[in-house]
Amino acid sequence: METRSEGRKGILLRLGTAFLWAACLLTVTVGAAGQTAPTLLIYGFQALPGFHPPQLWAEIGKALSGRGPSEAETIWLDAWHRLYRLPALDSTWRDVFISDYAVPYEPTVRDLRYYAARLDEELEWIERSEGVPTVDLVAFSLGALVARCYIESADFDTALDRAGFEDYGTVFREDVETLITIAAPHHGAQFAAIGPWFGPLPQQLDPASDFLATLNAGEETKATGIRSDVRYVSLAGQSCFGYGCSIRKDVVGCRRMCVEEGLGWAGHDLVVLMSSAFLSGATNIACIGMDHISMRTHPAIAEAVVGLLKGDDVGDVIYGSLDLERAAP
């Protein structure tokens, strides 16, 4: 016969078990809801086919996922479109995907909005296979414009009846919360107008193009020209290489001059003007002492990208060396 004391113990045991199950269920639910969004890395202009996209992102890909390019998995979306994946090394890292929006065996000279349609396919696959509602984007150089053509696809709705604005059926699905652009020609590149025989890309990159005017519409009236529901970050490089500071008598003064120009957003990374990379309405970060390629490979940039995706404040200036930081006014 069960005593009153044993009955109380049994009730307490059952209540304790029920509490533990509820706690476990709550933990699983919160964990699923708070799942870290995967990151998609989007490369820039490639003059020659045959490149290996994961290799282009060796530094940043490893900083985010904990894995090197040799560990990248290949995912075929169809016979002409593939995607790469760097699975998170453990729970302290994040899953990283690497876009391959270009058509195989071609340089990247097609319509940027065509590439954006292929980017849309990649995002849809990631979200469906990973069971996530959003993906963070990190885009280098030309890749930033591809990303913006997807996110800001509605900008082109009224232009689809004009020459050069083909309708690819791309519609932003509100599945990007953060876009980090690195060395991006948001307002074009001065060398771009080289003739139509290289495809539509050079005309689109012309600072005076209808394409860029449509994408950046609103800036001239002090509006941002970007979506308010997406967090934009633009990192722009200032290369001190052209100053030749290492061979000048006043090395410190030379470095200071380079730093001051970069802090005023008047420099360039040898390819993209900082003024072109400045994006109204975005968080703009000057990267002093970095040329175009090192903007994709420098450890300080990789560290900043990791911090930005975590929501950290990384400041508005990144220095490529201690010497340049010491030369700052």
Phi, psi and omega in degrees: 000132184285129177279167180297322181295316180295324178297318179297318180299319181295320179295316180297321179297317180293320178296320179296318179297317179297322179296318180297317179296319179296320180295319179296316180297319179296319180298316180296318182295312180297320180299318180292319182292326183265020182300134179294130179293139174293164180244136175250123179264133187237114184286172181259203183301135177234112184288332184235140175287172177092005179282161181249103186309317180301328180294328179294338184245028186305311185289307184289322178300318180288324179296331181269318188258338185087004183237149179272172184298333180292344181265004183291135175269141178263130179240123180264115175282324170200186185295342184240013184212120179234166183218153180240151182227133171246099182295144178305134181299319173202191187291348179273353180250184179229153176291135181236132173247150181238118181294149169224066186290340182290155176279134181307143177069018178231146166288166184271078182238009180280177176303128180299331180285334172293317178295325178296325177295323177289324175298320177302318178298320180295315180297318180298319179295315180300313183295320180290316184284327182268347181068039181240149180273339184222158176224133175277144182245137171234118189233135180257131171052239181304327180301333178294322179289326174299314180297317180293327178296331175281306184298320184255034183302331181295339178302332187265000184303318183278355181257358188294345178267005181258155178298137179089001180234068180294146179271108178264003179074019182279128178226125179296127184262017179056042183248016176233124178261327183227132172236116175255121179252141183236121178052049187265132176277066184300333180242025173096177179229135187296333184274002193286328187282078185245010176114155185281350185287352177263014181093182185286341186304311181303321179294322180292327181278351176299126181306336181262013186286153174297327180301307182291326177298322179288316182295322184259016183306135178109336182298324182292344177253022177072007172281167186279327184078004179233170183283138180282342182265008177238136176274118180254137173229131179239121176256123183239139184262147172235110180275131177265006184300317184293343181283336181061038185301328184293342182249005179267157178292312181267076183297315182296317179296322179296315179296321179297320179298318179295317180297315181298321178295318179293319179294334176272005179057038181249003183262202180199166179256022184083349178231311185245131175292142177299326179295331176285327181281342180291126185242113181300130180093350180264170166276113184256128184236123178275132181245101190272130178087027181228131176271183188301313183289319182293343174297336178265341188243348186289133180303327180294326177290317178300317179297320180294319180298316178301313180296317181298319180290337175279347183095010180285155173269111183262006180086178181253007177218136173236130181257138181282346179203160178294326180299318179289322178296321178291335181278353182296140181291000000 
